[in-house]
Amino acid sequence: MRFLEDLYAFYREQMAASEEDTMVILVSLLREHNREDLLRIVCEMSDEEMRDMLALYLFERIQQKMAREAGTGQTRQATRLH
């Protein structure tokens, strides 16, 4: 994907410092784009890249939800009842 290659080439040194730095850079860059720009980037992805992106997104969201439930003592069954 061209967008990824350009990002990596331009920010390689800064992203090598830490995962946190990489996330800050990525979030900052993406905030500069509107929905149309972001959809254009996604449309340039191959089917495999799109599946991978969605899988990572869903995995992260599920992990966050599980961590929140563990922190509040909720169970999955209790969550379904609400």
C-alpha positions in Angstrom: 0.0 0.0 0.0 1.5 3.3 -1.1 0.2 5.3 2.0 2.0 2.8 4.3 5.2 2.9 2.3 5.2 6.7 2.3 4.6 6.9 6.0 7.3 4.4 6.8 9.8 6.2 4.6 9.1 9.6 6.1 8.7 8.6 9.8 10.9 5.6 10.0 13.4 7.0 12.5 10.7 8.5 14.8 8.7 5.3 14.8 11.7 3.2 15.7 11.9 4.8 19.1 8.8 3.1 20.6 5.4 1.8 20.0 3.9 4.7 21.9 5.7 7.2 19.5 4.5 5.3 16.5 0.9 5.4 17.8 1.1 9.2 18.5 2.4 9.8 15.0 -0.2 7.7 13.4 -3.1 9.1 15.4 -1.9 12.7 14.7 -1.5 12.0 11.0 -5.0 10.4 10.7 -6.6 13.3 12.5 -5.4 15.6 9.8 -7.6 13.7 7.3 -11.3 13.9 6.8 -13.6 10.8 6.3 -13.3 11.1 2.5 -9.5 11.0 2.7 -9.6 8.0 5.0 -12.0 6.1 2.8 -9.8 6.8 -0.2 -6.9 5.2 1.6 -9.0 2.2 2.6 -10.3 1.8 -1.0 -6.7 1.6 -2.2 -6.1 -1.5 0.0 -6.2 -5.0 -1.3 -8.8 -7.3 0.0 -6.2 -9.0 2.2 -5.1 -5.7 3.7 -8.7 -4.7 4.4 -9.3 -8.1 6.2 -6.1 -7.7 8.2 -7.0 -4.2 9.2 -10.5 -5.2 10.3 -9.2 -8.2 12.2 -6.7 -6.1 14.1 -9.3 -3.5 14.9 -11.8 -6.1 16.1 -9.1 -7.9 18.1 -8.1 -4.6 19.9 -11.7 -3.7 20.6 -12.5 -7.1 22.0 -9.3 -6.9 24.2 -10.4 -3.5 25.5 -13.9 -4.7 26.3 -12.6 -7.8 28.1 -10.2 -5.6 30.1 -13.0 -3.2 31.1 -15.2 -6.1 32.1 -12.4 -7.7 34.2 -11.9 -4.3 35.8 -15.5 -3.9 36.8 -16.1 -7.6 37.7 -18.7 -8.0 35.0 -19.1 -11.3 33.3 -20.0 -11.9 29.7 -23.4 -13.2 30.7 -24.1 -10.1 32.8 -23.1 -7.9 29.8 -25.6 -9.7 27.5 -28.4 -9.1 29.9 -28.0 -5.3 29.7 
